[in-house]
Amino acid sequence: MRWIETKSSSLTGLALAGALILSGCSSQGGRQVVDENLSAGQVASTDPIKVAMITHGAPGNTFWDTIRRGAEEAAAKDNVELIYSSDPEAGRQAQLVEQYVVQGVDGIIVTLAKPGALEDVLSQAEEAGIPLVSINSGGDVSAAMGAFAHFGSDEKLAGEAVGQRLKEEGKTSPICVIHEQGNVGLEARCEGVKEVIPATENLYVQGTDMTQVASTITAKLQTAQGADALVALDAPIALTAAASKEEADSEAAIASFDLNAELAQGIADQKILFTVDQQPWLQGYLAVDALWQNHRGGFEIGGGKNILTGPAIVDSSNAEQILSFAQEGIR
């Protein structure tokens, strides 16, 4: 099933051009962005272009909602018609990409969680002269697959940051929960944790079935008496793990990757130890903006290197502040 396919056209003016000046909250709860050249209510004077964003996000996952909101805000400012679609099954994601190549869109944004499945269709995009940007996953293969820029976090580095933080907390036997088998980014996160804490054990769950996730984590915590930490790779998984911890009567600390408002509240309430935020709103925003700048002037940012949007640690020291941003939908 192809989960989402909707359009966002340039309806409100929100500006980014070099330096950003952020002011107040809008009546819709988002932030208005203003610079000296483009005021609220205006859009770029460049010709309209059509950009397709195709992710591997599952429906209902707040992480992908945040990426999409960032992309929509940039599209509104840049006079871009944004088409968003997603499918967690790699073959169907490739079919979606092919659909937009055939349509002849002006730019493509894609996630590379399972790059092998997308190699042929991205070659077609390159042959058609469609500029390509990748986000979120696959930064190590992005350039080789034709993208002129990648916006995301270095997943192994982020995993090492989690491992280091757990080590500082005295944890020696974490369980790393992988909710999508074969996803290179998720595997790299757990690999990074294991690099710092060699006793780390991977646990595979089916992330699209939260009942199965809960029961599998509960059973693992009940049997793995030596486990002193559980690392989730996604905010909804972390929140489910926190409930499983209570059911299993476990003392294991819960750490996570990524963020939403509920998880930020859980950290503030000290139910979750910390999370590593890769700032997905920025990934969506910067990807659209990069394609717009490429179209208007042939600009290619990043100099062939990945543009990192993380890792950023959110813990009890800053969770309250981050929570306000998460409630606005930008963290």
Backbone hydrogen bonds in HBPLUS format (Angstrom, degrees):
<---DONOR---> <-ACCEPTOR-->    atom                        ^
c    i                          cat <-CA-CA->   ^        H-A-AA   ^      H-
h    n   atom  resd res      DA  || num        DHA   H-A  angle D-A-AA Bond
n    s   type  num  typ     dist DA aas  dist angle  dist       angle   num
A0003-TRP N   A0086-SER O   3.25 MM  83  5.85 134.0  2.47 161.6 172.3     1
A0006-THR N   A0084-TYR O   3.17 MM  78  5.65 145.5  2.29 148.1 155.8     2
A0084-TYR N   A0006-THR O   3.00 MM  78  5.65 158.8  2.04 161.3 167.1     3
A0008-SER N   A0082-LEU O   2.75 MM  74  5.01 145.8  1.86 144.5 154.5     4
A0082-LEU N   A0008-SER O   2.83 MM  74  5.01 171.1  1.84 152.6 149.9     5
A0015-ALA N   A0033-VAL O   3.01 MM  18  5.09 174.6  2.02 115.6 115.7     6
A0034-VAL N   A0021-ILE O   3.38 MM  13  5.88 171.4  2.39 166.1 164.6     7
A0023-SER N   A0032-GLN O   3.37 MM   9  5.94 175.6  2.37 169.5 168.5     8
A0026-SER N   A0030-GLY O   2.65 MM   4  5.36 179.0  1.65 172.3 172.7     9
A0029-GLY N   A0026-SER O   2.99 MM   3  5.23 162.3  2.02 109.6 114.8    10
A0035-ASP N   A0038-LEU O   3.42 MM   3  5.55 174.6  2.42 146.1 147.3    11
A0042-GLN N   A0039-SER O   3.13 MM   3  5.87 149.1  2.23 146.6 147.6    12
A0044-ALA N   A0077-LYS O   2.95 MM  33  6.09 148.6  2.05 143.8 153.3    13
A0081-GLU N   A0049-ILE O   2.78 MM  32  6.12 170.0  1.79 165.6 168.4    14
A0106-ASP N   A0050-LYS O   2.77 MM  56  5.29 141.2  1.92 146.2 159.3    15
A0051-VAL N   A0081-GLU O   2.91 MM  30  6.18 162.6  1.94 156.7 161.4    16
A0083-ILE N   A0051-VAL O   2.88 MM  32  6.24 160.0  1.92 159.2 163.8    17
A0052-ALA N   A0107-GLY O   3.04 MM  55  6.43 161.7  2.08 156.6 155.8    18
A0109-ILE N   A0052-ALA O   2.80 MM  57  6.16 159.1  1.85 158.3 161.5    19
A0053-MET N   A0083-ILE O   2.79 MM  30  6.13 166.5  1.81 166.1 169.3    20
A0085-SER N   A0053-MET O   2.96 MM  32  6.34 155.1  2.02 167.8 173.1    21
A0054-ILE N   A0109-ILE O   2.83 MM  55  6.22 163.5  1.86 162.7 163.5    22
A0111-THR N   A0054-ILE O   3.34 MM  57  6.87 143.4  2.49 154.8 154.8    23
A0055-THR N   A0085-SER O   3.09 MM  30  6.63 152.7  2.17 149.7 152.9    24
A0087-ASP N   A0055-THR O   3.13 MM  32  6.64 151.2  2.22 147.1 151.4    25
A0065-ASP N   A0061-ASN O   3.37 MM   4  6.72 148.4  2.47 143.1 152.0    26
A0066-THR N   A0062-THR O   3.07 MM   4  6.31 147.8  2.18 145.3 152.2    27
A0067-ILE N   A0063-PHE O   3.18 MM   4  6.61 155.9  2.24 146.6 152.5    28
A0068-ARG N   A0064-TRP O   2.97 MM   4  6.10 161.5  2.01 144.7 150.0    29
A0069-ARG N   A0065-ASP O   2.94 MM   4  6.19 151.8  2.02 144.2 151.6    30
A0070-GLY N   A0066-THR O   3.12 MM   4  6.40 160.3  2.16 151.2 155.4    31
A0071-ALA N   A0067-ILE O   3.04 MM   4  6.34 159.5  2.08 150.7 156.4    32
A0072-GLU N   A0068-ARG O   2.84 MM   4  6.06 156.5  1.89 152.3 159.0    33
A0073-GLU N   A0069-ARG O   2.99 MM   4  6.20 151.4  2.07 146.8 153.7    34
A0074-ALA N   A0070-GLY O   3.17 MM   4  6.45 161.5  2.20 149.1 153.3    35
A0075-ALA N   A0071-ALA O   2.90 MM   4  6.10 156.8  1.96 147.4 154.8    36
A0076-ALA N   A0072-GLU O   2.94 MM   4  6.09 152.7  2.02 144.5 150.8    37
A0077-LYS N   A0073-GLU O   3.25 MM   4  6.50 152.1  2.34 142.9 149.3    38
A0078-ASP N   A0074-ALA O   2.89 MM   4  5.99 148.9  1.98 150.5 159.9    39
A0080-VAL N   A0075-ALA O   3.12 MM   5  4.63 179.5  2.12 140.7 140.7    40
A0092-ARG N   A0089-GLU O   3.06 MM   3  5.54 120.9  2.43 110.1 123.9    41
A0093-GLN N   A0089-GLU O   2.94 MM   4  6.22 151.2  2.02 153.9 163.1    42
A0094-ALA N   A0090-ALA O   2.97 MM   4  6.23 155.4  2.03 148.3 154.3    43
A0095-GLN N   A0091-GLY O   3.12 MM   4  6.42 145.2  2.25 136.5 145.7    44
A0096-LEU N   A0092-ARG O   3.03 MM   4  6.33 149.8  2.12 144.6 151.8    45
A0097-VAL N   A0093-GLN O   3.04 MM   4  6.42 158.3  2.09 151.1 156.6    46
A0098-GLU N   A0094-ALA O   2.95 MM   4  6.22 161.3  1.99 149.3 154.4    47
A0099-GLN N   A0095-GLN O   2.96 MM   4  6.18 148.5  2.06 142.1 150.7    48
A0100-TYR N   A0096-LEU O   3.23 MM   4  6.63 150.5  2.32 148.4 154.5    49
A0100-TYR N   A0097-VAL O   3.08 MM   3  5.37 120.9  2.45 100.9 114.6    50
A0101-VAL N   A0097-VAL O   2.97 MM   4  6.30 144.5  2.10 149.0 160.2    51
A0102-VAL N   A0098-GLU O   2.96 MM   4  6.20 163.7  1.99 154.4 157.4    52
A0103-GLN N   A0099-GLN O   3.09 MM   4  6.34 147.2  2.20 135.8 145.1    53
A0104-GLY N   A0100-TYR O   3.11 MM   4  6.21 125.5  2.42 130.1 142.4    54
A0105-VAL N   A0100-TYR O   3.35 MM   5  6.01 170.9  2.36 162.9 165.4    55
A0104-GLY N   A0101-VAL O   3.02 MM   3  5.13 138.0  2.20  97.8 110.2    56
A0108-ILE N   A0131-PRO O   3.01 MM  23  6.42 155.9  2.07 158.8 166.6    57
A0133-VAL N   A0108-ILE O   2.94 MM  25  6.35 156.3  2.00 160.5 168.0    58
A0110-VAL N   A0133-VAL O   3.02 MM  23  6.57 149.2  2.12 148.6 158.3    59
A0135-ILE N   A0110-VAL O   3.05 MM  25  6.23 146.6  2.17 139.3 145.7    60
A0112-LEU N   A0137-SER O   3.17 MM  25  5.12 146.4  2.29 120.4 122.6    61
A0184-VAL N   A0113-ALA O   3.12 MM  71  5.65 165.4  2.14 155.0 150.4    62
A0117-ALA N   A0114-LYS O   3.15 MM   3  6.04 144.5  2.28 125.9 132.2    63
A0118-LEU N   A0115-PRO O   2.95 MM   3  5.27 147.5  2.05 109.8 119.9    64
A0122-LEU N   A0118-LEU O   2.96 MM   4  6.00 155.4  2.02 159.0 165.7    65
A0123-SER N   A0119-GLU O   3.10 MM   4  6.28 140.0  2.26 139.8 150.2    66
A0123-SER N   A0120-ASP O   3.16 MM   3  5.12 125.2  2.48  92.9 107.0    67
A0124-GLN N   A0120-ASP O   3.13 MM   4  6.52 143.1  2.27 141.4 151.3    68
A0125-ALA N   A0121-VAL O   3.10 MM   4  6.47 146.7  2.22 138.7 147.2    69
A0126-GLU N   A0122-LEU O   2.98 MM   4  6.24 156.1  2.04 143.1 149.0    70
A0127-GLU N   A0123-SER O   2.93 MM   4  6.17 160.0  1.97 147.4 152.7    71
A0128-ALA N   A0124-GLN O   2.97 MM   4  6.15 140.1  2.13 140.4 151.2    72
A0130-ILE N   A0125-ALA O   3.00 MM   5  5.36 166.6  2.02 158.5 154.4    73
A0129-GLY N   A0126-GLU O   2.99 MM   3  5.09 155.5  2.05 103.8 111.4    74
A0148-PHE N   A0132-LEU O   3.01 MM  16  6.37 151.9  2.09 171.4 163.9    75
A0134-SER N   A0149-ALA O   3.07 MM  15  6.49 164.4  2.09 159.3 160.7    76
A0151-PHE N   A0134-SER O   3.03 MM  17  6.54 151.6  2.11 143.6 149.4    77
A0137-SER N   A0135-ILE O   2.70 MM   2  5.90 141.0  1.85 114.3 100.9    78
A0136-ASN N   A0151-PHE O   2.85 MM  15  6.29 144.6  1.98 154.2 152.8    79
A0141-VAL N   A0138-GLY O   3.05 MM   3  5.52 153.7  2.12 114.0 121.7    80
A0142-SER N   A0138-GLY O   2.96 MM   4  5.82 117.6  2.36 148.6 166.1    81
A0145-MET N   A0141-VAL O   3.06 MM   4  6.26 133.1  2.29 149.2 162.2    82
A0145-MET N   A0142-SER O   3.08 MM   3  5.27 136.5  2.28 100.3 112.4    83
A0147-ALA N   A0142-SER O   3.16 MM   5  5.51 159.3  2.20 147.7 141.3    84
A0146-GLY N   A0143-ALA O   3.03 MM   3  5.23 162.8  2.06 110.8 113.2    85
A0307-ILE N   A0150-HIS O   2.81 MM 157  5.98 172.3  1.82 175.1 174.5    86
A0152-GLY N   A0307-ILE O   3.16 MM 155  6.53 158.2  2.21 151.8 157.9    87
A0309-THR N   A0152-GLY O   2.82 MM 157  5.23 147.9  1.93 119.7 129.5    88
A0158-ALA N   A0154-ASP O   2.84 MM   4  6.11 155.0  1.91 155.2 163.5    89
A0159-GLY N   A0155-GLU O   2.90 MM   4  6.15 152.5  1.98 143.6 151.2    90
A0160-GLU N   A0156-LYS O   2.88 MM   4  6.20 151.5  1.96 148.4 156.2    91
A0161-ALA N   A0157-LEU O   2.98 MM   4  6.29 146.6  2.09 143.3 152.5    92
A0162-VAL N   A0158-ALA O   3.03 MM   4  6.41 149.9  2.12 146.3 154.1    93
A0163-GLY N   A0159-GLY O   2.88 MM   4  6.19 163.0  1.91 151.0 155.8    94
A0164-GLN N   A0160-GLU O   2.84 MM   4  6.02 158.9  1.89 149.0 154.4    95
A0165-ARG N   A0161-ALA O   3.02 MM   4  6.18 158.4  2.07 142.9 148.6    96
A0166-LEU N   A0162-VAL O   2.89 MM   4  6.14 162.5  1.92 155.5 160.3    97
A0167-LYS N   A0163-GLY O   2.87 MM   4  6.04 152.9  1.94 145.6 153.7    98
A0168-GLU N   A0164-GLN O   2.96 MM   4  6.24 151.0  2.05 144.9 152.4    99
A0169-GLU N   A0165-ARG O   3.09 MM   4  6.38 134.3  2.31 137.3 149.6   100
A0169-GLU N   A0166-LEU O   3.03 MM   3  4.93 127.0  2.32  91.9 106.6   101
A0171-LYS N   A0166-LEU O   2.94 MM   5  5.32 164.1  1.96 152.1 146.9   102
A0170-GLY N   A0167-LYS O   2.96 MM   3  5.03 157.7  2.01 104.8 110.8   103
A0228-ASP N   A0173-SER O   3.21 MM  55  5.61 146.5  2.33 121.3 130.9   104
A0201-GLU N   A0174-PRO O   3.03 MM  27  6.46 161.6  2.07 151.2 155.5   105
A0175-ILE N   A0229-ALA O   2.86 MM  54  6.26 142.7  1.99 139.3 150.0   106
A0231-VAL N   A0175-ILE O   2.70 MM  56  5.99 168.7  1.71 162.0 165.9   107
A0176-CYS N   A0201-GLU O   2.75 MM  25  6.02 163.0  1.77 153.2 159.3   108
A0203-LEU N   A0176-CYS O   2.81 MM  27  5.92 155.4  1.87 150.8 148.8   109
A0177-VAL N   A0231-VAL O   2.87 MM  54  6.06 169.4  1.88 165.8 168.5   110
A0178-ILE N   A0203-LEU O   2.79 MM  25  6.03 154.5  1.85 150.1 159.0   111
A0205-VAL N   A0178-ILE O   2.99 MM  27  6.22 161.8  2.03 150.7 152.5   112
A0207-GLY N   A0179-HIS O   2.96 MM  28  4.47 150.9  2.04 139.4 137.1   113
A0183-ASN N   A0180-GLU O   3.24 MM   3  5.86 159.0  2.29 138.3 138.6   114
A0187-GLU N   A0183-ASN O   3.08 MM   4  6.33 165.5  2.10 158.0 162.5   115
A0188-ALA N   A0184-VAL O   3.02 MM   4  6.11 150.5  2.11 138.5 146.3   116
A0189-ARG N   A0185-GLY O   3.09 MM   4  6.39 145.5  2.21 141.7 150.5   117
A0190-CYS N   A0186-LEU O   3.23 MM   4  6.61 166.2  2.25 155.8 156.5   118
A0191-GLU N   A0187-GLU O   2.92 MM   4  6.11 149.9  2.01 144.8 154.4   119
A0192-GLY N   A0188-ALA O   2.91 MM   4  6.10 148.1  2.01 143.7 151.1   120
A0192-GLY N   A0189-ARG O   3.12 MM   3  5.16 119.5  2.50  94.3 108.8   121
A0193-VAL N   A0189-ARG O   3.09 MM   4  6.51 154.2  2.15 148.9 155.6   122
A0194-LYS N   A0190-CYS O   2.94 MM   4  6.14 164.5  1.96 150.5 154.6   123
A0195-GLU N   A0191-GLU O   2.90 MM   4  6.10 136.2  2.10 139.1 151.1   124
A0196-VAL N   A0193-VAL O   3.12 MM   3  5.54 134.5  2.34 105.8 116.5   125
A0197-ILE N   A0193-VAL O   2.87 MM   4  6.09 164.8  1.89 153.8 159.1   126
A0200-THR N   A0197-ILE O   3.04 MM   3  5.89 158.9  2.08 134.5 136.0   127
A0209-ASP N   A0206-GLN O   2.95 MM   3  5.68 166.5  1.97 128.7 131.8   128
A0212-GLN N   A0209-ASP O   3.07 MM   3  5.44 118.8  2.46 105.8 119.4   129
A0213-VAL N   A0209-ASP O   3.00 MM   4  6.35 153.9  2.06 148.0 156.4   130
A0214-ALA N   A0210-MET O   2.94 MM   4  6.05 166.6  1.96 145.2 147.7   131
A0215-SER N   A0211-THR O   3.07 MM   4  6.28 167.1  2.09 149.3 152.6   132
A0216-THR N   A0212-GLN O   2.95 MM   4  5.98 159.8  1.99 149.3 155.0   133
A0217-ILE N   A0213-VAL O   3.00 MM   4  6.15 166.9  2.02 155.2 158.7   134
A0218-THR N   A0214-ALA O   2.95 MM   4  6.03 162.7  1.98 149.4 154.9   135
A0219-ALA N   A0215-SER O   3.00 MM   4  6.07 164.6  2.02 144.1 148.4   136
A0220-LYS N   A0216-THR O   3.01 MM   4  6.17 155.1  2.07 143.9 151.0   137
A0221-LEU N   A0217-ILE O   2.94 MM   4  6.14 162.0  1.97 154.0 158.2   138
A0222-GLN N   A0218-THR O   3.00 MM   4  6.21 144.2  2.13 146.0 156.1   139
A0223-THR N   A0219-ALA O   3.14 MM   4  6.34 140.0  2.30 142.1 151.6   140
A0224-ALA N   A0220-LYS O   2.77 MM   4  5.73 157.9  1.82 155.7 161.9   141
A0227-ALA N   A0224-ALA O   3.09 MM   3  5.62 161.3  2.13 116.5 122.3   142
A0253-ALA N   A0228-ASP O   3.10 MM  25  6.24 164.3  2.13 125.3 120.5   143
A0230-LEU N   A0253-ALA O   2.74 MM  23  6.15 153.2  1.81 167.9 175.9   144
A0255-ALA N   A0230-LEU O   2.97 MM  25  6.25 167.8  1.98 155.2 158.2   145
A0232-ALA N   A0255-ALA O   2.92 MM  23  6.29 167.1  1.94 150.5 149.2   146
A0257-PHE N   A0232-ALA O   2.99 MM  25  6.35 114.1  2.44 127.0 144.8   147
A0238-ALA N   A0234-ASP O   2.95 MM   4  6.23 154.1  2.02 153.5 161.6   148
A0239-LEU N   A0235-ALA O   3.03 MM   4  6.34 157.1  2.08 157.5 163.2   149
A0240-THR N   A0236-PRO O   3.02 MM   4  6.21 153.5  2.09 142.5 149.8   150
A0241-ALA N   A0237-ILE O   2.80 MM   4  6.03 152.0  1.87 147.1 155.7   151
A0242-ALA N   A0238-ALA O   2.93 MM   4  6.22 145.3  2.06 144.1 152.9   152
A0243-ALA N   A0239-LEU O   3.31 MM   4  6.62 150.9  2.40 139.5 145.7   153
A0244-SER N   A0240-THR O   2.93 MM   4  6.25 153.5  2.00 147.3 155.6   154
A0245-LYS N   A0241-ALA O   2.80 MM   4  6.00 148.9  1.90 148.6 156.6   155
A0246-GLU N   A0242-ALA O   3.35 MM   4  6.64 153.2  2.42 139.4 144.4   156
A0247-GLU N   A0243-ALA O   3.08 MM   4  6.40 160.8  2.11 147.7 153.2   157
A0248-ALA N   A0244-SER O   2.83 MM   4  6.01 151.5  1.91 150.1 157.7   158
A0250-SER N   A0245-LYS O   3.02 MM   5  5.21 170.0  2.03 152.2 154.7   159
A0249-ASP N   A0246-GLU O   3.08 MM   3  4.93 150.1  2.17  97.3 106.5   160
A0273-LEU N   A0254-ILE O   2.77 MM  19  5.73 154.4  1.83 160.8 169.6   161
A0256-SER N   A0274-PHE O   3.01 MM  18  6.39 141.4  2.16 141.1 151.8   162
A0276-VAL N   A0256-SER O   2.96 MM  20  6.43 136.5  2.16 126.3 137.4   163
A0258-ASP N   A0276-VAL O   2.68 MM  18  5.68 153.6  1.75 152.1 143.1   164
A0264-ALA N   A0260-ASN O   2.95 MM   4  6.22 162.5  1.98 158.0 163.4   165
A0265-GLN N   A0261-ALA O   2.96 MM   4  6.20 150.8  2.04 144.2 152.1   166
A0266-GLY N   A0262-GLU O   2.93 MM   4  6.20 148.6  2.03 139.4 148.6   167
A0267-ILE N   A0263-LEU O   2.91 MM   4  6.27 146.7  2.02 150.8 159.4   168
A0268-ALA N   A0264-ALA O   2.99 MM   4  6.25 160.6  2.03 145.9 151.3   169
A0269-ASP N   A0265-GLN O   2.82 MM   4  6.06 144.5  1.95 146.1 156.4   170
A0271-LYS N   A0266-GLY O   2.81 MM   5  5.17 158.2  1.86 165.2 162.5   171
A0272-ILE N   A0266-GLY O   3.25 MM   6  5.51 149.4  2.35 115.3 114.1   172
A0270-GLN N   A0267-ILE O   2.93 MM   3  4.81 156.6  1.99 102.7 109.7   173
A0275-THR N   A0314-VAL O   2.93 MM  39  5.33 151.9  2.01 147.2 156.4   174
A0314-VAL N   A0275-THR O   2.88 MM  39  5.33 167.5  1.90 161.6 162.5   175
A0277-ASP N   A0312-ALA O   2.75 MM  35  5.02 167.6  1.76 152.2 147.8   176
A0312-ALA N   A0277-ASP O   2.95 MM  35  5.02 137.9  2.13 135.1 148.0   177
A0282-LEU N   A0279-GLN O   3.15 MM   3  5.75 128.3  2.43 112.2 122.7   178
A0283-GLN N   A0280-PRO O   2.97 MM   3  4.91 115.2  2.40  93.8 110.4   179
A0284-GLY N   A0280-PRO O   3.12 MM   4  6.49 159.8  2.16 161.2 163.1   180
A0285-TYR N   A0281-TRP O   3.02 MM   4  6.23 168.1  2.04 152.7 156.4   181
A0286-LEU N   A0282-LEU O   2.82 MM   4  5.75 170.2  1.83 154.6 157.4   182
A0287-ALA N   A0283-GLN O   3.12 MM   4  6.01 150.9  2.21 138.2 146.0   183
A0288-VAL N   A0284-GLY O   3.34 MM   4  6.50 168.1  2.35 148.2 150.1   184
A0289-ASP N   A0285-TYR O   3.05 MM   4  6.24 167.6  2.06 153.5 157.5   185
A0290-ALA N   A0286-LEU O   2.82 MM   4  5.88 148.6  1.92 142.6 150.6   186
A0291-LEU N   A0287-ALA O   3.20 MM   4  6.47 155.8  2.27 146.4 151.4   187
A0292-TRP N   A0288-VAL O   3.00 MM   4  6.27 155.5  2.06 151.6 159.0   188
A0293-GLN N   A0289-ASP O   2.92 MM   4  6.14 163.2  1.95 149.8 153.9   189
A0294-ASN N   A0290-ALA O   2.91 MM   4  6.07 147.8  2.02 139.7 149.3   190
A0295-HIS N   A0291-LEU O   2.92 MM   4  6.12 152.6  2.00 143.8 150.5   191
A0296-ARG N   A0292-TRP O   2.98 MM   4  6.25 157.9  2.03 152.0 157.7   192
A0297-GLY N   A0293-GLN O   3.01 MM   4  5.96 145.6  2.13 142.9 150.6   193
A0298-GLY N   A0294-ASN O   2.68 MM   4  4.24 137.9  1.85 125.8 129.2   194
A0305-LYS N   A0302-GLY O   2.96 MM   3  5.25 163.3  1.99 114.8 119.9   195
A0318-ASN N   A0315-ASP O   3.13 MM   3  5.85 152.6  2.21 120.5 126.5   196
A0319-ALA N   A0315-ASP O   2.89 MM   4  5.54 129.1  2.15 160.4 175.4   197
A0322-ILE N   A0318-ASN O   3.03 MM   4  6.28 169.3  2.04 159.5 162.8   198
A0323-LEU N   A0319-ALA O   2.75 MM   4  5.80 145.3  1.87 146.6 156.4   199
A0325-PHE N   A0322-ILE O   3.05 MM   3  5.21 119.2  2.43  99.6 114.5   200
A0326-ALA N   A0322-ILE O   2.86 MM   4  6.17 156.1  1.92 153.8 161.7   201
A0327-GLN N   A0323-LEU O   2.88 MM   4  6.09 151.1  1.96 150.2 157.2   202
A0328-GLU N   A0325-PHE O   3.05 MM   3  5.10 133.2  2.28  95.9 109.0   203
A0330-ILE N   A0325-PHE O   3.26 MM   5  5.82 164.4  2.29 152.8 148.3   204
A0329-GLY N   A0326-ALA O   2.96 MM   3  4.98 145.5  2.08  98.3 109.3   205
